[in-house]
Amino acid sequence: MLSGGRDSRMLTGLAAEVPAEELTAWTTSSDTGTTLEELTAARIATRLGVDQRIVSGRHDGFSRDFLDYAQITGHQSSFHVWLMPVARELASRTGTVLDGLGGGVFLGGGFPDDPAALAAGSTPADLVASRFGRLSRYLEVAEELLAPGAMTASPRRAGRTSPPSPSRWPTTPREPRSPPT
């Protein structure tokens, strides 16, 4: 997958260095209102000498994409419905698929790192722990945001016997938040 983002550009560049019978950069549109990702991906693919195929969603296929995505994610997300057309195309093919989705989480992405995790003497493990800690802060308010009982049902769906218990979860109840005005 070549989106034009930093992570997928790095993966495509590395893959282009490895001899292979066929290397195809698959690109899709995240439907943000511009074609910047597609244009950037096309330029990278051309520069690397890699075949590129763009698969975009269609208005007349949105309901199918949405229903398929809802089923795949167990109705838990609606963030990446735009991936369905390219996912269907890739499912009909053989070979390895590399993508940069989520790579920014591990490589820093657009999220600033905690200066303490970057300080002299800190280890790569400190940096990873800092990044996961920052991203797991949403678990602190999970009980407020999710439907009642969702946090107990989630571990059962994942095959666990008890909910995960990050050390950052609150130990005292919070006051309910007022909706934004």
N, C-alpha and C positions, 0 to 999 in steps of 0.2 A: 504494500500500500504506500503510495507516494502522495501525500497531501500537500506538500510544499512547506510543511512545518519542519522545525529543526530536527526533531527526532526521526521522522521518516526520511528526511534528506540524508541524515547520517547513515541510517540503515541501508538505504539504496546505494549510497556511495561505497559502503563496505561490501555489499552484495555484488556490486559491479566489479570489484577486484578479485572475486572468486570465480574461477572458470566454471561455466555452467552451459548446458546445451541451450537453455532458453531462460531469459530473464525478462519479465514483464513488470512494469510499474503500473499498478492499478490505481486509478484516481477516481474519486467521487466528489460530489458537491455536498458540502454541509449546509447548503441553502441559507447562507447568511446575507444574501442580497448582492454579493459581488462574485466575480470569478477569479479573484486574486489567488486562491489556492490552486485552482486548475492551471492558471497561467504560470505560476511559480513552478508547479510540478512539471509542466511541459518543458520549461526552460532547463530545469535540472536533468530531466530524462534525456533531452537532446544533447546537453553537454556531456553526459555520461555515456551516450551512445546506447541507451536502453530503450526498448520498445515500450510505449506507453499506451494504455487504453483507458478512456474516461467513460465511466458508467454513472449516469445521473438518474435521479428519480423522475417520475412523470406524474403530472397532476392526476391523470386517470388511474394511476396505480397507488395513490396515497392511502386509500382505505385498506388495500391489501397489505401495504407496507406497515401501516399502523397496527392492524390486527396481528400480523405475523410477529412484529416486534413485541407487542403486549404479551403474546403467548410465550415467546422465547424468554422474556424477562420475568415471567410470572406476574405481570401487571405491576411491577415494582418501579418502572422507569419509563419515561417518554423522551429522554434526552437525545437519543441517537437513531431515531426512526430513519433518518436519511441514509443510514448504512445498509438498509435492507436490499436495495437493488444490487449493489456490489457484492453483498454477502451471498445472495442467490447465485450470482455469476461465479463467484469463487467456489461455491459449494459444488458446482458442476465440473470443476477442474481438479487435477491432481497436482501435487507438489507442495512445497513449503510456502507459507504466507508470512511475511514479516510486516509488522505495522508499527507505527510510532505512537499509537493511541495510549495515552497514559504515561508515556515515557517521561514527560516533563515533570511528573510527580517525583520520579526517582532522580532525575538529572537537575532538578531545581526549577525548571519551567519558568513561568512568570511569577512564581511565588517567592518572596524574599526569604532568605534563610535567617535563622536566629544568629545574631553575631557571636553568641557564646559557642555555638556549634562550629563556627568558623575560626575561633580563636586558636592561637598557637597552642599546641599540645593536645588539641582535640583529635579524635580518631575518626576514620570514615564511619565507624559504627555510631559515634555520637551524632554525626550529620544525618544518618539514616533514621536514628531514633527521634531526632528533632523534627524531621520531615513527617514521619508517621504520626508523631504526637500532635503536630500542627493540624494534620488532616483529620485526625480522629476527634478533634474538638467537637465535631458535630454530634458525636455520640453522647456528649454531655447533655444535650437537649433533646435526645431521641424520644424520650417518654413524652415530652411536650408536643413534639411535632407529629409523631406517628399515631395511628389509631390505637385505642386501648388494647393492650395485650399483644401488640405487634412485636415488641422486643422479646416476649417469651415465645412467640410462634416462630420467629426467625431462626433461632438455633435448631428447633425441631426440623424445619425444612432443610437446614444445612447438615442434618445428621448429628447434631451435638445434643448433649443432654442438659446443658445449662447455658444461659446467655454468656457471651464473652464479658469479662470484667476488667476493662482497661483501668489502670490506676488513676486515670484522669476523670473517671465518672464521678459526678457529685455524690457526696455521702449524705448531704442534707437536702430536703425538698426545696425547690425553688418556688418563688412566687409566680403564678401564671403571668405570661406576657400579654400585654394589651395589643390588639391588632393595630397596624399602622393606620394613621388617619390621613 
